[in-house]
């Protein structure tokens, strides 16, 4: 199903629009994705590069060759550093949007995980942990 996705960085300086089919999303547990996101994994959503456009602001990029041997460019806001998407010469027709900053993350459908040998043990959230709808003052004071 074709949809229109919008997204923005944390500070609002960069916005983009994507009008097209939303491809599969995947978790990546590689060390580079952990470092780039500051989290346990990255969730990337595959979309057509031709149907993607920046509607506001400018991007900065950082290119690195990953353990796979493939070159990846991570595109981000130069003001707040929010990661926006990844591109690669290996897949020039596609971008991999960072799912966390989509205005409507409900369209994301994960289909698989990669680099699971690099997965950190604490990446699985136990259902036994206390869960708070918003915040807990005890947690907020220690976090």
Steps between C-alpha positions, in 0.01 A plus 500: 500500500637842404511754780644843566753497780636813661782525740707749680799529720486581870551876456272532193769643270474208255178352362441250223215339314466158345208404276499134406501141613644440844739210483597256769664625815779319678693510823875530460714405801842585352741708706491787249121529522518492880755780499313707242167476684628492858267205556508120500404480132381695198163454330526584130203528262572432133355761259554604139760777464311647201192573711690666784568872531635741759234769555688716750860550610833349405658169593841391605634152432763263631628216280665188637571151373323251725606151606303373199748678272224730374526877514212669686420867536304601806312825440412721796402851607808721537332697779372236744669187364180300455559204266256506207592234245775284356604458138745268327652473152419129523126589500483835316124476438413479870534693823459351844305745715555505874166382638522684831449847356207429268204720582286184478716207613191275487566429130822314583484121463816321604574181308843387617816568701859513379840482668341311791843367600569859611175533697548624855350283774292784640326575167204279594260683729365263761124513555580463874653850520274768645339703221381859525266665252699824518762532771574399853648759733720232660632398157532862384708587806749220431501520120 
